[in-house]
C-alpha cells in the first residue's frame, strides 16, 4: 500500500494531466517518475504543448502542506513572481491561468482583471 504522501503526489499529477488535456494539450504522467535508481534526472509529467511531434515540457508536481504563504503574498495580483537563491537558477512562479495562456500562445497573457 502506498504512503499517504505518494498517493497525494500521484493524485496531483493526475489532476494536472487531466487539466492540460481538458485544455487541448497532449499530456501524460511519466512511468519513471522518481523511480530511477541510477540517480539520473526524473520528472512527473510530459506536456506536449506544441503537439506530440515536438519535444515536451517536462514537469515536476509537488503538493505540500507547507510551501510558504509568503509566495502568494509576494505574487499578489501580479502575473508572475521570480525567485532566486544565491548561485541557483531563477524560478518563475505564475498562476495557472497565466501559464495556460502562455502555452496556448494567446496574444494577451495578462490575467483578466
Secondary structure, 3 states (H helix, E strand, C coil): CCCHHHHHHHHHHHHHHHHHHHCCCEEEECCCCCCCCCCCCCCCEEEECCCCCCCCEEECCCCCCCCCHHHHHHHCCCCEEEECCCCCCCEEEECHHHHHHHHHCCCCCCCCC
